[in-house]
Amino acid sequence: MRLCDETITVFNAKFNIDKGSDDYIGSVISGVSWFCEIASTVDQGLKAADKFIVRIPQTADFGGKTYAAPLDYAGAEDASALFTLQNGDIVVRGSVSGGGHKPVDLHKNYEAFTILGVTDDRRAPNAPHWKVIGA
């Protein structure tokens, strides 16, 4: 895949039973493409928002982590070696380390978006990848 020279951090929500809330676990992925455009609509006035499209080749550097389907990720007892791509999770441009991040802080302090949709194109013959769309 061409133009895959960006690094992202995917923050997956994982429910913490002891706290009764989600923890956000970051996974740094290198070798992806990042694209942002302005999407607009006219409905009793002009509305515009950033639309993000990230393509993650199957050959990207996942930092030693393995992809798990959203249901498998949710059911994993220890998700530290896994990552997933699901609606509601947060994608940040660049590498973000450390723990204890909250979605509001990620959106405030980084170029970030919330995942609205994921297409699994790993069966594509020329460039197997995941396509992640968000706003």
Secondary structure, DSSP 8 states (H G I E B T S, - for coil): -TT--EEEEEEEEEEETTTTEEEEEEEEEEEEEEEEEEEEEESSSEEEEEEEEEEEETTSB-TT-EE--HHHHHH-S--TTEE---TT-EEEES---SS---HHHHHHHSSEEEEEEEEEETT-SS--EEEEEE-
